[in-house]
Amino acid sequence: MTIKPAPAANAAAPPMPAAPVRSVRRHRWVIAAATFVAAAGGVSIGLVAAAAATAPVTYRTLTSQQRVNGTLGYSGSYSIVNRAAGTLTALPSPGQVVRQGQVLYRVDTSPVVLLNGSTPAYRALTEGDRGPDVRNLKADLVALGDATRASLKLSSDYFGTATAAAVKELQETLGVHRTGTLALGQVVFVPGPIRVTAVTPTRGTLAQPGTAVLQATSTSREVTVSLDAALQGDVKAGDQVTITLPNQDTTQGTVASVSRVATTGSSGSSSGSSSGSSQPATVQVTITLRDPGAAGTLDQAPVQVAIITATAPHVLTVPTTALLAQPGGGYGVEVIGPRNSRKILRLSVGLFDDAQGLVQVSGPGLHAGQQVVVPAAP
């Protein structure tokens, strides 16, 4: 194999075959083509006259990423339903955070307290009662320091004398009558601390039992993504992601859940026509932030998410820019040999890693430590 010198300026160069463009999902790699000229006794290579550098063939772990748009916000959505009768004398403000044992709002100046629990308040709680709401209450009383774990026996859902005594301690802290009984409407159970997003009534209006007083979310930051349903199999809970925030800072996250239910939408139609183009089906992906503080103070914001969808550990790699399109399809690389000799090795490609600018390769004669030609930096 010999290297053919570049043609003179007045010589007609043979036509160069069109170089195929590698497309992996949305990524395009424009690959320089080499012109092959048949010659007696061998094959000569007409190299495109251009500045070039070299890079080593190495073993690396590669990852493939899917980049999608997402929305930064808060997890959970709660509608706080009032159970007390009277006049609303105090209400929280949107954006306010209310935690376990704190006053959420007031009816006739009496506090309505936020407690942690998954069972909504639906009855007065008094000595002799049993149920999951009693178990919620007992756990709250211990967490607030009004009783000990041993005294209330948290494994039991029974409201006994020790529970009544602990309720009196809570009522004393709140500045209300120490009855040992919780009236319906005196507490609100939600799974954890909340962040108020909207308040429906105004102070001075009647507190209507059974109607929503306010809307809230949890205080946990999350990112939601509407992922193309065709890519559902590429993403699973536990996958690591990189989130690019509106200020272009990045932070890490973890896929918490991938919905199994696909939804579709349709674009709006003009002139009142009922026909409209159908949008691709999507599934919701929920992502938790490894460092919630990195999201700043934005209540909601658009973000970009890079989800790792495939990994190829310890594989032979070359820079993607080293690939040369071959006549008839496929790829090769130009390898530097002894005494600066050069030859084209055909190869097979695997995973493309956009972040590192590398591609998985394999083929006869290719091994780690070789130097391959890449375009020189401008």
C-alpha positions in Angstrom: 0.0 0.0 0.0 1.5 3.4 -1.0 0.5 7.0 -0.4 -0.4 8.8 -3.5 0.7 12.5 -3.6 -1.9 15.2 -3.9 -2.8 16.0 -7.6 -1.4 19.1 -9.2 -3.6 22.2 -9.3 -4.2 21.7 -13.1 -5.0 18.0 -12.9 -8.5 16.7 -12.8 -9.2 15.0 -9.5 -11.4 11.9 -9.6 -14.9 12.4 -8.2 -15.2 11.8 -4.5 -18.1 9.5 -3.4 -20.6 11.0 -1.1 -19.7 10.4 2.5 -22.5 8.9 4.6 -23.4 10.8 7.8 -23.7 8.8 10.9 -26.9 9.6 12.8 -27.4 8.2 16.3 -30.8 9.4 17.5 -30.4 13.2 17.0 -26.6 13.3 16.7 -24.9 13.8 13.4 -21.2 13.1 12.9 -19.8 14.5 9.6 -17.1 12.1 8.7 -14.3 13.0 6.3 -14.1 10.6 3.3 -11.0 9.2 1.6 -10.8 8.5 -2.1 -9.9 4.9 -3.1 -8.2 4.4 -6.5 -7.7 0.9 -7.9 -4.1 0.3 -8.9 -2.2 -2.6 -10.3 -0.8 -4.9 -7.5 -2.6 -3.0 -4.7 -4.7 -0.1 -3.6 -3.5 3.5 -3.4 -5.1 6.1 -1.2 -5.7 9.7 -2.2 -5.7 11.7 1.0 -7.6 14.9 1.3 -5.1 17.7 1.8 -5.9 19.0 5.3 -4.2 19.6 8.5 -4.3 16.6 10.8 -3.3 15.4 14.2 -3.3 12.1 16.0 -5.1 10.5 18.9 -4.6 7.2 20.7 -6.8 4.1 20.5 -7.9 3.5 24.2 -10.1 1.4 26.4 -12.8 3.5 28.0 -16.3 3.1 29.5 -18.8 4.9 27.2 -22.3 6.0 27.8 -25.1 7.0 25.5 -27.4 9.9 26.5 -30.9 11.0 25.6 -31.4 14.7 25.9 -34.9 15.8 26.6 -36.7 18.9 28.0 -38.1 18.9 31.5 -39.7 21.1 34.1 -38.3 21.9 37.5 -40.8 22.1 40.3 -42.0 20.6 43.6 -43.3 17.1 44.0 -46.8 16.3 45.3 -50.0 18.2 45.1 -52.3 18.6 48.0 -55.7 20.2 48.4 -56.2 21.2 52.1 -59.8 20.7 53.1 -61.3 22.6 56.0 -63.4 20.7 58.6 -64.0 23.5 61.2 -67.0 25.8 61.3 -66.6 29.5 61.9 -64.8 32.5 60.5 -61.3 32.4 58.9 -59.2 34.7 61.0 -55.7 33.8 59.7 -54.4 32.3 56.5 -50.9 31.4 55.2 -49.4 33.2 52.2 -48.4 31.5 48.9 -44.9 30.3 49.1 -45.0 29.8 52.9 -43.7 26.5 54.2 -45.6 24.9 57.1 -44.2 21.9 59.0 -45.3 19.3 61.4 -46.9 20.9 64.6 -47.1 24.4 63.1 -50.3 26.4 62.7 -51.7 26.2 59.1 -54.6 28.7 59.5 -57.1 29.8 62.2 -60.8 29.6 62.5 -62.4 31.9 65.1 -58.7 32.5 66.2 -58.4 28.8 67.1 -55.4 27.1 65.4 -55.7 24.4 62.8 -52.4 22.4 63.1 -50.5 20.5 60.4 -49.6 17.0 61.4 -47.9 14.2 59.3 -50.1 11.3 58.2 -51.4 9.6 55.1 -55.0 9.3 56.4 -57.0 12.5 56.1 -58.8 13.8 59.2 -62.4 12.6 59.1 -63.5 12.4 62.7 -62.8 13.7 66.2 -60.2 11.7 68.0 -60.7 10.7 71.6 -59.9 8.0 74.1 -61.0 4.5 73.0 -60.7 5.2 69.3 -58.7 2.9 67.0 -57.5 3.3 63.4 -54.8 4.5 61.1 -55.5 8.1 62.0 -54.8 7.3 65.6 -51.5 5.7 64.6 -50.7 8.9 62.6 -51.5 11.0 65.7 -49.3 9.0 68.0 -46.3 9.2 65.7 -46.7 13.0 65.5 -47.0 13.3 69.3 -43.7 11.4 69.7 -42.0 13.4 66.9 -43.1 16.7 68.6 -41.8 15.7 72.0 -45.2 15.4 73.7 -44.6 11.7 74.5 -42.0 9.0 74.3 -42.1 6.1 71.8 -42.3 3.6 74.7 -45.2 5.4 76.4 -47.4 5.4 73.3 -46.6 2.0 71.8 -46.4 3.2 68.2 -47.2 -0.3 66.9 -50.7 0.0 68.3 -53.5 2.0 66.7 -55.4 2.4 70.1 -56.1 5.9 71.6 -55.4 5.2 75.3 -54.9 7.4 78.4 -51.2 8.0 77.5 -52.3 9.3 74.1 -54.8 11.6 75.8 -52.1 12.9 78.1 -49.8 13.6 75.1 -52.7 15.4 73.3 -53.0 17.7 76.3 -49.3 18.5 76.1 -49.8 19.5 72.4 -52.9 21.6 73.2 -51.0 23.4 75.9 -48.2 24.3 73.5 -50.9 25.6 71.0 -52.5 27.7 73.7 -55.9 26.0 73.6 -58.0 24.1 76.2 -56.4 21.0 77.4 -59.2 18.5 76.7 -57.1 15.5 75.6 -59.5 15.1 72.7 -58.9 16.4 69.1 -62.0 18.0 67.7 -62.7 17.4 64.0 -61.1 20.3 62.2 -58.4 21.0 64.8 -55.7 19.2 62.8 -54.9 18.5 59.1 -53.0 15.3 58.2 -50.6 15.4 55.1 -47.6 13.2 54.4 -45.0 15.8 55.3 -44.2 19.5 55.3 -46.0 21.6 52.7 -45.4 24.6 50.6 -48.5 26.7 50.0 -49.1 27.5 46.4 -52.6 29.1 46.4 -55.1 30.3 49.0 -58.8 30.1 48.0 -60.7 32.2 50.5 -59.9 35.5 52.2 -59.7 36.4 55.9 -63.1 37.2 57.4 -65.0 34.8 55.2 -66.9 31.8 56.6 -64.9 28.6 56.9 -67.1 26.2 54.9 -66.6 22.6 56.3 -65.7 20.2 53.4 -64.3 22.9 51.1 -60.7 23.5 50.1 -58.9 26.3 51.9 -55.6 26.1 50.0 -53.5 24.2 47.6 -50.0 23.1 48.3 -47.1 20.9 47.3 -44.4 19.1 49.2 -41.1 20.9 49.8 -39.1 18.4 47.8 -37.7 19.6 44.4 -38.1 17.4 41.4 -37.9 17.4 37.6 -40.7 16.0 35.4 -40.1 14.9 31.8 -42.7 14.0 29.2 -40.6 11.3 27.4 -41.5 9.9 24.0 -43.2 6.6 24.8 -41.0 4.8 22.2 -38.0 5.5 24.5 -39.7 4.1 27.7 -37.6 0.9 27.6 -34.4 2.9 27.5 -35.1 4.6 30.9 -35.6 3.0 34.3 -35.7 4.0 37.9 -32.2 4.5 39.3 -30.7 5.8 36.1 -28.4 8.8 36.6 -29.1 12.1 34.8 -27.5 15.5 34.3 -29.8 18.5 34.6 -28.9 21.8 32.9 -30.6 24.7 34.8 -31.8 28.0 33.2 -28.5 29.7 34.3 -26.6 26.9 32.4 -25.3 25.4 35.7 -25.6 21.6 35.9 -26.6 19.3 38.7 -27.0 15.6 39.1 -30.3 13.7 39.6 -31.7 10.2 39.7 -34.8 8.8 37.9 -37.3 8.1 40.6 -40.1 6.6 38.5 -41.2 6.0 34.9 -44.9 5.9 34.3 -46.4 2.9 32.6 -49.3 4.9 31.2 -48.8 6.8 27.9 -50.8 9.9 27.1 -51.3 11.6 23.9 -52.3 15.2 22.9 -53.3 16.9 19.7 -52.3 20.2 18.3 -54.9 22.8 18.0 -56.8 23.1 14.7 -57.7 26.3 12.9 -61.0 27.7 11.7 -62.9 25.6 14.2 -62.0 22.4 12.4 -62.3 19.2 14.6 -59.3 17.7 12.9 -55.8 18.2 14.4 -52.5 16.5 14.1 -51.9 13.9 16.8 -48.9 14.5 19.1 -46.5 11.6 20.0 -47.5 9.5 23.0 -45.4 10.3 26.0 -44.8 8.8 29.5 -44.0 10.9 32.6 -40.6 10.5 34.1 -40.0 11.8 37.6 -36.4 12.8 38.6 -35.1 13.7 42.1 -32.2 16.1 42.6 -29.1 14.8 44.3 -28.5 18.4 45.6 -31.9 20.1 45.9 -30.2 23.4 46.9 -28.6 23.6 43.5 -32.0 24.4 41.9 -32.0 27.8 43.7 -35.3 29.6 44.5 -37.2 29.2 41.3 -40.6 27.8 41.9 -40.8 26.4 38.3 -38.5 26.5 35.4 -37.7 24.8 32.1 -34.5 22.6 32.2 -32.7 20.2 30.0 -32.1 16.6 31.1 -29.5 14.2 29.8 -30.5 10.7 30.7 -27.9 7.9 30.4 -29.7 5.2 28.4 -26.9 2.8 27.6 -23.4 1.9 28.9 -20.5 0.1 27.3 -17.9 -0.7 29.9 -14.1 -1.0 29.0 -14.4 -1.0 25.3 -12.0 0.0 22.5 -12.6 3.6 21.5 -11.4 6.2 19.0 -12.5 9.9 18.7 -15.6 10.1 16.5 -13.8 12.6 14.3 -11.3 9.8 13.4 -13.9 7.9 11.5 -13.7 7.8 7.7 -16.7 6.8 5.5 -15.8 3.9 3.3 -17.1 3.2 -0.2 -20.1 0.9 -0.1 -20.8 1.7 3.5 -19.1 1.2 6.8 -16.2 3.0 8.5 -12.5 3.0 8.8 -9.7 4.8 10.6 -6.3 5.9 9.3 -3.6 4.3 11.5 -0.1 5.7 11.9 2.5 2.8 11.7 6.2 2.4 11.9 8.3 5.2 10.3 5.2 7.3 10.0 3.6 4.8 7.5 -0.2 5.0 7.2 -2.9 2.6 6.4 -6.7 2.4 6.5 -8.3 -0.2 8.8 -11.9 -1.0 8.3 -13.9 -1.4 11.6 -17.3 -1.8 13.1 -18.8 0.9 15.4 -20.9 0.5 18.5 -21.9 3.1 21.1 -21.4 6.8 20.5 -20.6 8.9 23.6 -21.4 12.5 22.9 -20.0 13.8 26.1 -16.6 12.3 25.6 -16.6 12.6 21.8 -15.7 8.9 21.5 -17.1 5.9 19.7 -16.9 2.2 20.4 -14.9 0.3 17.7 -13.7 -3.2 16.8 -11.9 -4.7 13.9 -8.9 -6.8 12.8 -5.6 -5.2 13.4 -7.0 -2.5 15.7 -5.6 -2.4 19.3 -5.1 0.0 22.2 -2.1 2.3 21.9 -2.2 2.8 18.2 -2.4 6.3 16.9 -5.1 7.3 14.5 -5.4 10.5 12.4 -7.9 13.1 13.5 -8.6 16.6 12.1 -6.2 19.2 13.7 -7.7 21.9 15.9 -8.1 25.2 14.1 
